[in-house]
Every structure is written in C-alpha cells, then in structure tokens.
Amino acid sequence: MINLKITKEAYQKLRYYTELCDTEISGLGKVREISASQLEIYDIEILNQSASSSHSTLDEDALAKFLNEKVTKKRNISDYKVWWHSHANMEAYFSIIDENTINSSSDFSYLISIVTNKKGQNKVRLDLYKPLRLTIPLEIELSLKQNKKLKQKCQTEIKEKVRKRWSISTLRDKKNVYSSHRKN
C-alpha cells in the first residue's frame, strides 16, 4: 500500500489557490520519496495559465521558462511529479480531459494527480508508467490552520498568473444574474 503525505504548507497553498480563484486553476507540485511505500508532497506551485469556470490550461511558454529557470539555477526538476487542478464549484473527479493529460505524461516513472474543488473534496491518484502501467487511487489526510501571509501570497499570484477567458457557462451565469435583477 502506498501512503501519501502532504506537508502543511503545500496543502495550505493547494487550498488557498483553489478557494481564492473564481475559475478553475491548475499547477504543479513537488514530491519526495520517503520510503518505498511512502511519498510526500512538499510544494505546490502555479504558473501563468488561462482559465474559465470549466477549464484551465497552463501556458506552454510559461512552463518552458519555469523549467529552464529551475535548470539554470541548478535546481532539481525531477521532483515535479505532481499535477493538480481544481474543478472550482463542480465535483472533484477525473474527467476525460484529465485522463488524457495523465496518459500523455508518461515521460515520468510516475505521476500523482489531484483534482480538488472549493468544497475541499479531493480525488488523488498515482499513475505508474514504468516498468508497467498501473493506476492506484490514493487518499491523504490533511489538517489546516489559517496562514494569512501565505493566503495573501497565493491571492497575489492568482492575480498575476491566471487570465480569465469567457466560456458558455460563464456567459449563462452572467445572463441568469442579469435576468434575475431585471425581474426585481
């Protein structure tokens, strides 16, 4: 059995990014192997991206720049084996798009994927690619205390890195708000 832990700060960042962003949001995370059966997520990050109420896409140029900066500074990029994203106000589940993203990430020996939402629901899985392909559902127990400084930092990063784009559901929501105000 694989035991997955997450540090308090990494979990807080995941929650703050999800709760503070009014669209979907996605990012990467770092994981370390504590033992053969224990992994620990120790950092969560976001990059420039475009997002709507039902989709988020990491900017490919931002990802390339991010990885280049890490390598230039002689930072280890092999720990970036976590891909996470929120489903904002929808249920936390692995969609067909998520499945395609996970299946296309086979350059790694493994990948931890997390789908979360504003309600605090999480779906977590470990996908092994080598030596054979295997998917293992995981659970992580988390505790959270407020960290106002970290929360503000996350809010600032969202403003800098997440560009909103319109979607059909966003326009429908705006129409419904407009319609309900007109009736009053």
C-alpha positions, 0 to 999 in steps of 0.5 A, a space after each residue: 500500500 502506498 501512503 501519501 503525505 502532504 506537508 502543511 504548507 503545500 496543502 495550505 497553498 493547494 487550498 488557498 489557490 483553489 478557494 481564492 480563484 473564481 475559475 478553475 486553476 491548475 499547477 504543479 507540485 513537488 514530491 519526495 520519496 520517503 520510503 518505498 511505500 511512502 511519498 510526500 508532497 512538499 510544494 505546490 506551485 502555479 504558473 501563468 495559465 488561462 482559465 474559465 469556470 470549466 477549464 484551465 490550461 497552463 501556458 506552454 511558454 510559461 512552463 518552458 521558462 519555469 523549467 529552464 529557470 529551475 535548470 539554470 539555477 541548478 535546481 532539481 526538476 525531477 521532483 515535479 511529479 505532481 499535477 493538480 487542478 481544481 474543478 472550482 464549484 463542480 465535483 472533484 473527479 477525473 474527467 476525460 480531459 484529465 485522463 488524457 493529460 495523465 496518459 500523455 505524461 508518461 515521460 515520468 516513472 510516475 505521476 500523482 494527480 489531484 483534482 480538488 474543488 472549493 468544497 475541499 473534496 479531493 480525488 488523488 491518484 498515482 499513475 505508474 508508467 514504468 516498468 508497467 502501467 498501473 493506476 492506484 487511487 490514493 487518499 491523504 489526510 490533511 489538517 489546516 490552520 489559517 496562514 494569512 501571509 501565505 493566503 495573501 501570497 497565493 491571492 497575489 499570484 492568482 492575480 498575476 498568473 491566471 487570465 480569465 477567458 469567457 466560456 458558455 457557462 460563464 456567459 449563462 451565469 452572467 445572463 441568469 444574474 442579469 435576468 434575475 435583477 431585471 425581474 426585481 
